[in-house]
Amino acid sequence: MRRFPIAVVLSAVTALAPLSTPVGAEAVHASATTARIAVPSPRALAAAAARLQRDQIAAATQRELAGAARTMHLSVGQLRAQWQHVAICEVGGNWSMTGPIYSGIGFLNATWSAYGGQRYAPLAGRASRDQQIVVGLRVTGGWVPDQHGCSPTGW
């Protein structure tokens, strides 16, 4: 995976390199003023690849959330509001809660992993609200749990 961004950058750098050398007096002037093309460091390339991956995951999360809301005949805002009630009930509204047994909006850490949450973060409390909602919808089969009968021990 790491070789792909390097190959892309190297091909872009190669494409930008001059294809011919100027002739005569222009050659002397050009060689004295030619700017060097900066090649990104491996750290910069890795950071760029990580940003790209985060952006792709965020876009996929938004598409999945919007699709679920459409299926439920809700707006994304309404769906988020319903899950906010779950968060208040389960963990006092602390979406960032992490613990040895459960995290986020009351996910058992094993449930978080079993339903694809590790794609977003190692623990639910380290994922965004929307990512937790998407995994929550997977766990529940596409419905929002009854906030009046929530379990203090998580799902």
N, C-alpha and C positions, 0 to 999 in steps of 0.2 A: 504494500500500500504506500509506503514512504517513497518508493522509487518513482511513482507516477508523477507527483508534483515536481520533482527534480527534473524529470524528463521534459515536462511541459515548459519549465523555466529555461532549460538549456536549449530547447528547440526555439523558443521565443528569442533568446539571446543570439543564437546562430542566425535566425532570420533577420535580426536587426544589424548584424555585422555588415560592413561594406563589402560589396561583391567585386569591386575593382579598385585599383590604386590610381589616384590622379597622376597626370603626366606633366612633366616640365616643372615650371616655377610653382604651379599650384600644388605639386606634390610636396615640395619643401614646406610651403605654408601649411598644408593640410596635416603633415606629420607633426608639426610643432603645436598645432592647436586641437588635434583630435582628442576628444574626451574619452576616457575609459568607461566601459560599460560595467556597472557594478553588478557583481554576481551575489545574490542573496546567500547569507550563511545558512548552514543546515538548520540552525535554531529558528531563523526567520521563516524558512520553508515549512518547518514543522508547525510553527504557530499559524501560518497561513492555512495549512491543511486542516488544522484543528478548528479554526474559525469557519472554514468552508463546511466541515462536517457538522458543527453546531448549527449553522444556518440551515443546512439541509434537514436536520432533525427538527428544528423549530418549524420549518415550513410544512413538513409532514405532520407534525403535531397539530398545527392549525387546520390543515385539511381534514384530519381525522375528527377533530373537535367540531368543526363546522358541519361535517357529514352527520355526526351523531345528533347535533342540535336540529338539523333539518329533518332527520328521521323522527325525532320526538316532537316536531312542529313547534320548536322553540328557537329563540335567538341564542347566539353564543352567550350573550350577557345573561339571559335567563337561566341557561344551563349552569353557568358559573355561579350564579346566585343560589341555585338549589344545592350545589356542591359546597358552597360556603356554609350552608346550614349543617351539612354533614360534618364539615371541619369543626364547627363550633361544638357540635354534639360530641364528636369523637375525641378531640384533643384541645378543646377550648379555643379553636380557631388558629392554632399554631401549625401552619402548613410546613414549617421548617423543623418541627420536632423530630429528633432522631433518638433512638434508643436501642438497647440490645435485643428487644423482642419486636417492637413495632415502631413505625415512623410515619411521617407525613400526616395524612388524614386518618390514621388508625390502621394502616396496612401492617399485617404481620410481615416481617422482612422476607420470610419464605414465600408469601403470596406475591409480594412485589416482584421477586425474582421469577416466580413461576409464570407470571403474566406479562413478561417482557419489560419490566421496569428497569432492569439493568442496562438497557439500551440508553436510558436517560441519565441515570445516576446509580451509585451502589446502594443507596438507601432512599426511600421515598422522600424523606425530609430534605434531601439535597436536590431534588428535582423541582421544576417550576410547577405552579398550580395547575396549569393546563396539562402538563405531562402527567401529573397525579390524577387528574380527572380522566384523561384518556385511559390510563391503566385501570382506574376505578370502573369505568364503563365496560372494560373487558372482563373484569372480575364479576360484575353484576349481570352481564349479558345485555347491557345497553339500557339499564334503568338506574334511576337515582334511589338509593336506599331511603327508607322511611326514617326521617330525622328524629321522630319521637320515640323510636324503639332502638336506638343505637346501642352498641355494646362498648362498654369502657375497656374491654380487653382486645379490641381491634377485630379485623375481619379474618 
